[in-house]
Amino acid sequence: MGGTRARILRELTVPRSTTQLARRLALSPGGTSAHLSTLRRNGLVTASRDGRQVLYRCTALGTSIIAAGGGYRQAQ
């Protein structure tokens, strides 16, 4: 998994919108949206509508991948 997608998954332990994620991770909203689409297609995040915004949250599969170290780890 790519580093950006792993970072997004780590941020989704609580529901967040595309805009919130983009701001927290210093990414463009369009790029964040594209990553979220890929993660959703692969069953790693879910989306639910809350009024005018869509909130994303990590699924059990996404959480287990991050917990197992299957995501990207930054060099220290």
C-alpha atoms as an extended CHARMM CRD file, in Angstrom:
* protein
*
        76  EXT
         1         1  MET       CA              0.0000000000        0.0000000000        0.0000000000  PROA      1               0.0000000000
         2         2  GLY       CA              1.2290000000        3.4890000000       -0.7810000000  PROA      2               0.0000000000
         3         3  GLY       CA              2.3110000000        5.8860000000        1.9220000000  PROA      3               0.0000000000
         4         4  THR       CA             -0.4460000000        8.4130000000        1.3160000000  PROA      4               0.0000000000
         5         5  ARG       CA             -3.1960000000        5.8000000000        1.4830000000  PROA      5               0.0000000000
         6         6  ALA       CA             -1.7390000000        4.3540000000        4.6750000000  PROA      6               0.0000000000
         7         7  ARG       CA             -1.6650000000        7.8410000000        6.2020000000  PROA      7               0.0000000000
         8         8  ILE       CA             -5.3030000000        8.3430000000        5.2210000000  PROA      8               0.0000000000
         9         9  LEU       CA             -6.2940000000        5.0340000000        6.8110000000  PROA      9               0.0000000000
        10        10  ARG       CA             -4.5560000000        6.0010000000       10.0500000000  PROA      10              0.0000000000
        11        11  GLU       CA             -6.5570000000        9.2350000000       10.1560000000  PROA      11              0.0000000000
        12        12  LEU       CA             -9.8680000000        7.4320000000        9.7380000000  PROA      12              0.0000000000
        13        13  THR       CA            -10.1780000000        5.9450000000       13.2090000000  PROA      13              0.0000000000
        14        14  VAL       CA            -12.8550000000        8.6270000000       13.5520000000  PROA      14              0.0000000000
        15        15  PRO       CA            -15.1450000000        9.7240000000       10.7130000000  PROA      15              0.0000000000
        16        16  ARG       CA            -13.6990000000       12.5150000000        8.5900000000  PROA      16              0.0000000000
        17        17  SER       CA            -14.6770000000       14.2790000000        5.3930000000  PROA      17              0.0000000000
        18        18  THR       CA            -12.4910000000       14.6190000000        2.3310000000  PROA      18              0.0000000000
        19        19  THR       CA            -11.8290000000       18.2540000000        3.2210000000  PROA      19              0.0000000000
        20        20  GLN       CA            -10.8670000000       17.4230000000        6.8010000000  PROA      20              0.0000000000
        21        21  LEU       CA             -8.4650000000       14.7200000000        5.6240000000  PROA      21              0.0000000000
        22        22  ALA       CA             -6.9250000000       16.9590000000        2.9720000000  PROA      22              0.0000000000
        23        23  ARG       CA             -6.2580000000       19.6850000000        5.5320000000  PROA      23              0.0000000000
        24        24  ARG       CA             -4.8760000000       17.3220000000        8.1830000000  PROA      24              0.0000000000
        25        25  LEU       CA             -2.5230000000       15.6480000000        5.7080000000  PROA      25              0.0000000000
        26        26  ALA       CA             -1.6510000000       18.7140000000        3.5780000000  PROA      26              0.0000000000
        27        27  LEU       CA             -3.0530000000       17.0900000000        0.4340000000  PROA      27              0.0000000000
        28        28  SER       CA             -5.2660000000       18.4500000000       -2.3220000000  PROA      28              0.0000000000
        29        29  PRO       CA             -8.9750000000       17.6630000000       -1.9260000000  PROA      29              0.0000000000
        30        30  GLY       CA             -9.0250000000       16.1100000000       -5.4060000000  PROA      30              0.0000000000
        31        31  GLY       CA             -6.0980000000       13.8300000000       -4.6580000000  PROA      31              0.0000000000
        32        32  THR       CA             -7.5830000000       12.8680000000       -1.3080000000  PROA      32              0.0000000000
        33        33  SER       CA            -10.8740000000       12.0400000000       -3.0020000000  PROA      33              0.0000000000
        34        34  ALA       CA             -9.1180000000        9.8200000000       -5.5420000000  PROA      34              0.0000000000
        35        35  HSD       CA             -7.3150000000        7.9160000000       -2.7770000000  PROA      35              0.0000000000
        36        36  LEU       CA            -10.5570000000        7.5150000000       -0.8220000000  PROA      36              0.0000000000
        37        37  SER       CA            -12.2910000000        6.1100000000       -3.9080000000  PROA      37              0.0000000000
        38        38  THR       CA             -9.5870000000        3.4760000000       -4.2930000000  PROA      38              0.0000000000
        39        39  LEU       CA             -9.6700000000        2.6070000000       -0.5850000000  PROA      39              0.0000000000
        40        40  ARG       CA            -13.4580000000        2.3290000000       -0.6850000000  PROA      40              0.0000000000
        41        41  ARG       CA            -13.4620000000        0.1460000000       -3.8140000000  PROA      41              0.0000000000
        42        42  ASN       CA            -11.0920000000       -2.2260000000       -2.0230000000  PROA      42              0.0000000000
        43        43  GLY       CA            -13.1710000000       -2.4270000000        1.1550000000  PROA      43              0.0000000000
        44        44  LEU       CA            -10.7680000000       -0.5030000000        3.3890000000  PROA      44              0.0000000000
        45        45  VAL       CA            -13.0470000000        2.4790000000        4.1110000000  PROA      45              0.0000000000
        46        46  THR       CA            -16.7820000000        3.1040000000        4.2000000000  PROA      46              0.0000000000
        47        47  ALA       CA            -18.6480000000        6.2940000000        3.4260000000  PROA      47              0.0000000000
        48        48  SER       CA            -21.8150000000        7.6610000000        4.9850000000  PROA      48              0.0000000000
        49        49  ARG       CA            -23.6510000000       10.8950000000        4.4080000000  PROA      49              0.0000000000
        50        50  ASP       CA            -24.0260000000       13.3830000000        7.2560000000  PROA      50              0.0000000000
        51        51  GLY       CA            -26.0710000000       16.2980000000        5.9830000000  PROA      51              0.0000000000
        52        52  ARG       CA            -24.1470000000       17.8870000000        3.1310000000  PROA      52              0.0000000000
        53        53  GLN       CA            -20.8910000000       16.0310000000        3.6830000000  PROA      53              0.0000000000
        54        54  VAL       CA            -19.7200000000       12.4750000000        3.2380000000  PROA      54              0.0000000000
        55        55  LEU       CA            -17.7900000000       11.0140000000        6.1520000000  PROA      55              0.0000000000
        56        56  TYR       CA            -15.2650000000        8.2320000000        5.6660000000  PROA      56              0.0000000000
        57        57  ARG       CA            -14.2240000000        5.6880000000        8.2600000000  PROA      57              0.0000000000
        58        58  CYS       CA            -11.7730000000        2.7940000000        8.2360000000  PROA      58              0.0000000000
        59        59  THR       CA            -13.3550000000       -0.6670000000        8.0070000000  PROA      59              0.0000000000
        60        60  ALA       CA            -12.2860000000       -3.6320000000       10.1390000000  PROA      60              0.0000000000
        61        61  LEU       CA            -10.1630000000       -4.8190000000        7.2000000000  PROA      61              0.0000000000
        62        62  GLY       CA             -8.4420000000       -1.4470000000        6.8940000000  PROA      62              0.0000000000
        63        63  THR       CA             -7.8200000000       -1.3160000000       10.6310000000  PROA      63              0.0000000000
        64        64  SER       CA             -6.3340000000       -4.8140000000       10.6440000000  PROA      64              0.0000000000
        65        65  ILE       CA             -3.9860000000       -3.9890000000        7.7670000000  PROA      65              0.0000000000
        66        66  ILE       CA             -2.6690000000       -0.9060000000        9.5610000000  PROA      66              0.0000000000
        67        67  ALA       CA             -2.4180000000       -2.7720000000       12.8890000000  PROA      67              0.0000000000
        68        68  ALA       CA             -0.4870000000       -5.5920000000       11.2320000000  PROA      68              0.0000000000
        69        69  GLY       CA              1.9840000000       -3.1460000000        9.7440000000  PROA      69              0.0000000000
        70        70  GLY       CA              0.7630000000       -3.8170000000        6.2080000000  PROA      70              0.0000000000
        71        71  GLY       CA              0.6560000000       -0.1290000000        5.4720000000  PROA      71              0.0000000000
        72        72  TYR       CA              3.5340000000        2.1220000000        4.6170000000  PROA      72              0.0000000000
        73        73  ARG       CA              5.8720000000        3.0270000000        7.4690000000  PROA      73              0.0000000000
        74        74  GLN       CA              7.9280000000        6.1630000000        7.2930000000  PROA      74              0.0000000000
        75        75  ALA       CA             11.6570000000        5.7840000000        7.7870000000  PROA      75              0.0000000000
        76        76  GLN       CA             12.8600000000        7.1390000000       11.0840000000  PROA      76              0.0000000000
